[in-house]
Amino acid sequence: MELTTYVNNLWIVVAGILVMFMQPGFMLVETGFTRSKNSVNIVMKNFMDFSVGAITYWAFGFGLAYGGISVGGFLAYGSFFLEGDSINYFFQVVFAATAATIVSGAVAERTKFSAYLFFQPFICGVIYPIVTHWVWSGQGWLSELGFIDFAGSGVVHMVGGFAALAGIQIVGPRIGKYDEDGKPQNIPGSSMVAGALGVFILWFGWYGFNVGSALSAVDVDLASIAVTTTLSAAAGSITAMYVSMISGKPNVGMTLNGALAGLVGITAGCANVNNLGAVLIGLISGVIVVYSINFLERQGFDDAVGAVSVHGICGIWGVFSVAIFDISSGLLFTGGTSLIFPQLIGILSISAWAYGTSYFVLKVIDSALGLRVTVEEEIAGLDATEHGTIAYGDFITKS
């Protein structure tokens, strides 16, 4: 093996490990933003996101994304039950698990664990891989249009975000989220400290997400991608904090989600925008996420962690921002409009695919098994009713 290939492969493995470390970050965000009586359930869902995702992506997901034969640029065929190409499998499987985990937080605190398990193979093994083929395989129809998504604002985050939208629409709001007049009520999480630690871990892992997507460590300006990623996240947290202060005191949950919004927003264009563009993308992401969370909540969509807004809505902004801030052909810096059409087509197609397929699969699961736990189980908490244990303290048995 040539030294260049060895160095590149080593970097891809390290980057994949960083992305895999985002799984405990998501777990901490979700457990911190929700009530302690559901923490074990969230731990189990996050753990199975990666475990089930790794097996299903190995069995058929990778083949649908990168198999040798492309079927009309829509999906691939071949390389099922993967043998060889380990480097690409490893880097891609951690992305697939990320897309699945986004759904976990949105539908938290009222979803049957067994039903959730049935959905995981579909998003990791079918829904996400097909979008991957469209954009990153080199054979997909979106990439042929000139669509740009360097690290996954659309491919990963929009897929997860719009799958989450379908989930919360079908499963419905948590008990107590809305009063008799339909006004949303605050349901405090168990630990903002855990939530904040989770966001820090996600920010850390995002360097693997974005910088790793260069797929090379040789003759690539990796530091510039790390800088745009940092600036957008920082800008997003600042604007989300200030926007949250308009109606009261600075909100820690909104501030944390603002950083994640900035990270999602920059992911598509992290290698294609300059530092000023990254700051502007992050500033706008922080505004979008606050207003989106509040708007969806008023419309009756109970998203326990703000996942739809952070990943879905800010994913849209991230994809479209490339058309504005791309330094070689973007609207702001060059006056170019060539990217507007492919980016808009990508937004529409990815959101429709992720929402439509997820809604169909979840509706079938709901009809067959029921997605939602009973009222009594939800009130008692999913840890005790679904898993027979609790996250904190001594084991409690039924009397």
N, C-alpha and C positions, 0 to 999 in steps of 0.2 A: 504494500500500500504506500502510495506517495505521501510525503510529509503533509502536503496541502490537504489531501483528502482526510488524513488522520486528524489534523487540527480541526477541520470543518465538522467531521463526525463527532469529535469530542465536544465541540461547542454545542452542537444540536442536542446531544444527550444531556449536557448540563442545563441547557435551556428547557428541555422537556421536564427535567427534574424540578426546575423552578416553577413551571406551570402546574405540575402535579401538586406542589406544595400549596397552590391556591385552594385545593380542596379543604384543608383544615381552615383556611381563611374564610371560605364560604360558610363552613360549619359554625365558626365563631360569630360571624355576622348574623346568621339566621337564628342561632340560639340566643344571642344577646338581644336581638330585636323582638323576640317572642317570649312567651311566658315559660318559666322553668318547668312547669308540668308537662311540657312537650319537648324537652331538650333531648332525651334519649331517642325519641322518634326522629328528630332532625339528624342526630348523629348516625343513626341507622340508614337513613335515606342518603346522606352524603357518602357514607362508606360504600353503600351498594351502587351509587352512581358510578364510582370508579371501578368497582369490582365487576358489576354486570356490564358496564360499558367496555371494559377491557376485553371481556370474552366475546361480546356481540360484535365489537369492532374488528376483532381478530377473525371471527367466523365469516362475516359477510359485509360489515360496514366498510372496511378498507377496500374490499373488492369493488363495491358500488362506487366508491370515490376514485380509486386509482387503478382498477383493473385494466389490463392491456387493451381491451376493446371498448370503444365509446359507442353508445347507442344514441345517435343523433345529438351528441353533446349534452344529453340529459342525464344519463347515468353510465357507469362503466360496468364491464363484465370481465371476471377473471380474478385470479389471486385470492380466491376464497380459501378460508382456513390457511392463512398466510404461511408461506415458507419462503424465507429470504426477505429482502427489503426491510430488515428490522429497523433501520434508522428512521425511515419515513413512517413506519407504523408507530414507533414509540412517540415521535413528536406529534403525530396526529391524534393518537388515542387520548392524550391528555386534553386536547381541545374538545374532542367529542364529549368527554366527561364534564367539562366546563359547561357546555351547552345544556346538558341534562340538569346539572345542579342549579342552574338559574330557575328552573321550574319548581324545584323543591322549596325554596324560600317563599315564593309567591303563594303557594297553596298550603302553607304550613298551618298547623293547629286544628285541622278539621278533615284531613284526607286519610283514607284507609291505607295502611302500609302495603297490604297485599295488592291493592289496585295500583298504587304507585309503582310497584315492582313490575307490573305488566306493561307499564308505559315506557320504562327505561330502555328495553331493547329496541323499541321503535325509534326513539329520538337518537340514540347512539348508533344504531345499526342501519337506519334507513333515512330518516328525515334529515339529519345533519349531513351524512355522507353524500347525499345527492346534491345538496347545495355546494358542498366542497367540490364536487366534480364540475359543477357549473363554472366555478371561479378559479380554483387552484390546480386543476389537473393538467392544464395545458391543452385540453381537448374540449372544454365546456363552452356552451353557447354564450354565456355571459362574458367570459374572458375574450371571446372573439369579437364581441361588440365594443371592446375597449374598457370594460368595467374594471375599476381599481378598488381593491380591498386588501391592503398589504398584509394585515395581521388579523382581521376578522370582526370589524364592527358589524358587518352584515352577516358573514358566514357563520360566526359563532354567536354573537350577542343578539342580533335581531332574531336569529332562529330560536334561541333560548327565551328571549323576551316575548315573542309572539306565541310561542308554545305556552308560556306562562299565562298570557292573556286568555287563551282558550281554556286553560285549567281553572282560573279563578272565575271565569264566566259560568262554567258548568258546575263547579263545586259550590259556588255561592259564598256569601260573607260569613264570617265567624259570628257565633252567638254574642250579642252585646255590642257589635260593631256599630249598629245603627239603632237610634231610639225609635219610638213609635211614630215620629214625624219624618223618619228617614234621614235624620241628621247624623253624620258620622261622629263617632265617639273615639277618643284616644284609648288604645289598649297598650299600656306601658310594657316594654320589654323587661327581661329579667336582669340584664346587665349591659349598660352602655360601655363599660370597660371591656367586656368580652367583644362587643361589637366593634369597638375602636381597634382592638388588637387584630381582629379579623380583617379590617380594612387595611391596616398597616401590612399584614401578611399578603393580602391581595395586591397591594401596590408593589411590594417587593417581588412577588411572583410575576407581575405584569412585565417586568424587564425581560423575563424569559419569553413571555407571550409576544412582545413587540420586537425586541432586539433579536430574539431567536428566530423570528420569521424571516430574517435575512438569509437563513440557511447556509451561512458561511461566516467564517471569522477572518478570512484572508481577503485583502483588497476591498474591504467594505468598511464604511465609516459607522461602526457600531455605536460609537459614543454619541453621534448626532441623534440617533434614534432614541437612545436613553434620555437625552436632554429634552427632546420634544415630548416624550412620555411624561417626564417629571414636570415640565412647565404646565402642561394641560391639566394634569391632576391637581396641582397646586392652585391653579387659577379656578378650576371648578369648585374646589372646597371653599375658596374665598367668596366667590359670588353666591354660592348656595347659602353660606352663613349670613351674608348681608341681606339677601332676599328674605330669608326666614325672619330676620329682625324687623321687617316691615310691619308684621302683625304681632310683634312681641319680642321676647328675648331671643338671643342666638340659639338656634335649635341644633343640638349635637347630632341627632339622627340625620337631619337634612345636610349638615356640614359633612358628615361622613359619606353620605350618598353623593354629595357634590364631588368629592374626590373620585369616587367610582365613576360618576358621570363623565368627568374629564378624561379618565382613562379609557372608557368606552368610546368617547368622542374622538380621541386621537388615534385609536387603534387602526382605522382604515388608512389614514394618511401619514402615519408616524415617520415614514421614510420619504414622503413626497412633499412635506411642507417645511417651511423654515421656522425659526424660533418664535417670531412674531405671530405667524399663523397658528402655531401650537397654543400660544397664550390666548388668542382670540377664540379658538375652538373650545378651549377649556372654560373661558369666561361665559360663553354662550351655553355650554353644556350645563354649568351650574345653575343658570337661570331656568333653563328648560326643565331640569329634573324637579325643581321645587314646584313649579306651576303644574307640571304633568302629574306628580303624585297627588297634589291637592285636587286637580280636576277629576282624575279617575276615581278618587275617593268619593267626591260629591256625586258622581254618576252611579254609585253603588258597586264599584269594583273594589273588593277588599283584597289588596295585595299586602301581605303581612310585612314584607321587607322593602317594598318599592321596586321590585325586580323588573316589572314591565316598563316602568319609566326609565330606570337606570340603563337597562340593557336594550329594550325594544325601541323606545322613543329616542334615547340618546344614540342608539345604534343607527337609526335613520339619519340623525343629524351628522354623525361621524361619516357615514357613507357620502352624504351630499356635500359635506364640507370639503371633500377632496376636489370637487368641481370648482369650488371657490378659491381654495388656498394652495392647490398644487403649484409648485414653483415653476414648472415647465409649461403648463397649459391651463392653469386655473384662471378664473374670472378676475379675481382681485389683483393679482400681480402681473398678468399678461393680457387681460381682456379677452382671453380665450373662452369659447363656449362649447368646445368639442366634447367635454366630459359631462356636460349637463344631461344629455339624453341617456347615455349608458348608465350613469349613476341613478337617474330616476327609474329607469327600467329595472335596474337591480333592486332598488328599494321596493318597488311594487311586486316584483316576482318573488323575492325572498320572503317578504311579509305575508303574501298570499299563500305561498307554499307552506311556511311554518305554521301559520294560524289554521289554514284549512285542513292540512293533514293531521295536526295535533287535535283539532276539534273533533274530527271524525273518529280518530283512534280513542280519544278519551270518552266520547259519547258511547262508543261500543262497549268500552270497559265499564262505564257507568250503568249501562243497560244490563250488562251481564253480572257484574259484581256489586255495583254501587260504589261511587267514589267517596262518598261521605260517611263518616262514622255517625252513630246515633247521638241524639242530644245528650243523653246521660254520659256517654263515653267522652264527648267533647268537653262537657263540664268537668268531669273527673280528671281529664288530661290523657293524652295519648300514651304517655310513658307507662302508666299503670294499666290502661285498658288494652293497649296494643302490644306491649312488651313485658308486662308483668314486673316492672321495676320503676325506680325513680332515679333522676340524675344526681340529686343531692340528698344526703342524709341516709338514714337506715332504711332497709327494705320494709315496706308496709304490706301486710297481708289483709285480705278482706275478712271482716268479722262475720 
